[in-house]
């Protein structure tokens, strides 16, 4: 059976639920999938197309490229989202064949180097919640500020994704052994070592202060109502302290992960270890950080190598 608009429309919500449960994707990722599928469905209806086959997909991609003039990176994401959805339909015997079978298409994707923060900005960012504590008058605000300090410290110290951070539970962390169990993408767990005693200390302080918020769940980081923090809350917390620290760079929490990885490689860590720490399934994802590291070395040599000044 070929896929059609009704089959697609009837199964999108079930597919999104499967992504959340089986692949452990973040809310942000599942929303992106939903948006991509809904956009395609809307295009089908607007163009009175019912049957979905390889010709339909090619027409849609042509429309994205030439009418919408989307970047290849955005089109590739939509392509991957749709391909994954139709694979799900085949695997669940809802359709007999995917429109992506035997389809080959390549996208020109520019290689974007990870954006990092300089060390002086990292220092200002880590100091920001501590400086804030000095002026806080209420116990509630003190508790929130300690929580925020622990969040920023942990993001930078172990280089985790914010989606992983919000899913940490109390029993995932063992302060005595300085270990942290991370539930990564695709239900891939990894055990990390919290190497900084400063970070261990702030986490210990936070876990004690956490009780002041009357927890309603086992999440390590909770909001003022005692519920698990959302990834949007983490983004807002980061933005608050970025501004308080006077950091001009329009950065996101993910910059801390990029900075963490780049600094590991700059300081001599081997790429396989960095791959495992970051939770990358493919080494090629990690290799992008070696380019940042190489670029840094290039700039240092251009600026400081004495041979550059010798005229022979």
N, C-alpha and C positions, 0 to 999 in steps of 0.2 A: 504494500500500500504506500502510495506517495503521500508526502505531507501536504496539508492544506492549511488555510488560515484558521479554521475551526480547531483542528488538532493542536496547532501551535498555541492558540489562545487558551485552550482548555488545560494545557500542561505547563505553562510558564510558572505559575505559583508553586506547583509541586516540585518543579526543577529547582527553583530558588530555595525551597525548604531543604531539598537534598544537599545543595551546596553548603548550607549552614550546618547541617548535621554531619554529613559524611566527610566533607572536605574541610570543615572547621574554618571557613572563611569569615573574615570580619564583616561587620555591617556595611562598611564602606565598599568592600569588594562585591558583596552581593547586590548592593544598590547599583553598582556599575554594570553588572551582568543584567539586572532587570531593565535598566535604562537602555542598554544596547538591544535587547530583545524587543522591548516595547517600541523603540524607534523603527525597527525593521517591520514590525507588525503594522504600525501606523502607515509606513510607506506602502505596504502591500494593499491596505484598504483604500488609501488615497488614489492608488493607480488601478483599482479594481482587479487586482491579481489574486486568484484563489489558490492555484497549484504552485507548490514551491519545489523547484528542481534546479539543476545546475545553471540553466539559462536565467532563472530568476535571480540567483545569487550573483551571477556575472553582471546582470543589469543593475542590481543594487550597488555593487562596487563601482561600476561605471558612474552611476549617479552621485555617489559619495565623492569620487575623484574629480569629476568634471562639472557637476552642477553645484554641489555643496563646497567643492574645492577644499576638502579636508586634508589635513596632513596624513602622510602614510602611517605614522605612529597611531593616530586615532582610528584609521580605517583597519589597521591590523588588529587592534583591540576588539573592534566590532566583529571582524572576521573570526577571531578566536572564540569569542563569546557565542556566536551562532553555531560554529562547528561543534563546540562542546555540547550545546543544547541538543542538536540533532543526533549526536552520538548517544546522548542520554535516551532519546526517543527510540533509537534502534535497540539499545541494550535492554530496554524495558518492553520490547516487542510491540511498541505503539505504531511504528512504521517499519517497513521491511528494508528500506535503503535510505541512506543519508544523501541529500543533494550535494554534499561535499565529497562523496566518493569519487575517486579519479580526478579530483580537482587539484590543480597545481597553480599556485600563484605566489609571486615574490613581491615583497615590499621593500622600498628603499628606506631604511631606518638610519637616521643619523645617530652616531654614537655620542650619547650625552654623558659627560664625565660627572660623577657624583659631586655635589656641592658640599663643601666643608666649612667649618668655622675656624679661624685662627686661634691659637692657644690663649691669647689675651682676652678674646671674646668668651671662650669657654670659662676662664677664671671669673670674669665678670658675671656670667650667667649663674655659675655655681654659688657665688657669693650673694647674689641678689636676694634669695629667700632668707638668708641669715641676717642680712642688713635689715630686711623688713621686720624680722622678729624683735629687733631692738625698740621699735616704735609701737609695737602692738600692746594694747591695754587689756583686752578681754581674753579669757581662757579659750573661748571658741575660736577666735581668730588665730591664737597661738597654735592650736591643734591643726587648723587648716594650713597654716604656713609651714609647719613641720612636715605635714603630708606632702605638700608641694615640693619642699626641699628634697625629700626622699625620692619622689618621682623623677625629678631632673637628675639627681645623682645616679639613680639606677639606670636610667636611659643611657647616660653617657658611660657609665662604668662597665656595662656588659653589652651595649650595642644592640639591644632588642628593639623590635618593632612596637609601636604603640598598641597595636592590636594584640600583641603578646602580653604587653604590660597589664592591660586591663583584665586579662584572663588569669593572672596569677592569683592563686589562693593561698591562704595561710599555711596549709600543709605542704605547699610547694617549696617553701623556703626553710632552710636549716641554718640559723645564725651561728650555732656552735661550730659547724663544719664549713661555714661560709659558702654553701651551695644553694643553687636556685634551679628548680625544674621548670623548663619553658615548654609550653604546648604550642608548637609552631604550626606553620601552614601544612595542610594535608594530614593533620593529626600526627605529625612527626615531633616527638619529644626529644629534648636535648638537655643535658645537665651542665650548668655553667658554674664557674667558680667566681665568687665576688672577692676580688683580690685586694680591695681597698678597705682598711679597717675604719676609715672615716665613713664610708658608705654603710658598713655593717653597723656602726654606732648610730647613724641617723635612722636606719631601718628599725633598729631596736627601740629607739625613742618613739618612732612613729607607731609601732605595734602597741606600745603601752598607751600612747595618746589616742589611738584608734577607738578604744573603748568609750571615750567621751562622746562619740557620735552614735552610740547605741546601734551597733552593727545588726543588719537584718540578713546578712549573707556572709559567706566565707571569703569573699574577695579581699585581697590584701589592701587595695586602694578603694575607698568608699567615699561617697559624697556626704553632704551634711544631713541627709535623710537616712543614712546608713545603708544605702544601696550601692551596687557596683558603679564605679565611674565609667562613663562612655569615652570613646576615642575622641569625641568632639570636646569633651571636658579637658582631656589631656592637651589638645591643641590650644585651647583657650588659656590653660595654665601656662604653657610654654610661651605663648604670645605675651601674656602679662609680664613675665619675668624678662623676656627679651627687651621689652620696652623699658622696664625699670632699670635694667642693666645698661641702657643706653647703646644697645647694639643696633647699628644702622642697617645691617644686612637683613633683608626681608627673608627670614629663614623659617623653617618648620622643625618640629621635633625630629624628623627623619635626618636632618643635618647632623644630629648627634650620633646617629648610627653610622653615617658616612664618615664623620670625623674619627670616630672610634676605630673603624676598619682601616682607614688610611694611615692613622698613626701606628697601628699595630704593624703594618707592612713597612712603614718608614723606619720603625725601630727594630726591624729584623725578623719579625714573625714569618713563618713559612705559610704559603698560601693555602695549603690543605687544612692547616689548623684554623686559619681565619675562616675558611669555608664552613667548617664544622661549628665554630663559635657563632657565626651569623645564621646558620641554619639554611644555607643555600643548598638546593638539591643538585645543582650543576656548578662545576668549577668555573664555567664561562661567566656566570653571574659575578663571581668573586673577582675574576681577572680584571674587570673594569677598574677596580681599586688599584691595581698595579700600575695602571696608566697614570693615575693621579700621583702615585708615589714616584714614578719615573719622571713625570713632569716637574715635580718638586726638586728632584735631584738635578734635573737639567737647569732649572733656574738658579740653584745654589752654585753649580759649576760655572755658569755664565757670569755670575756676580762675583764669586770669590776665588776662582781658580787663578793663581798667580801667573800661570803660563799665558793667560790671555793678554797680559800686560807686557810680555817680553817681545821686543822688536829685534829680530836677528836678521 
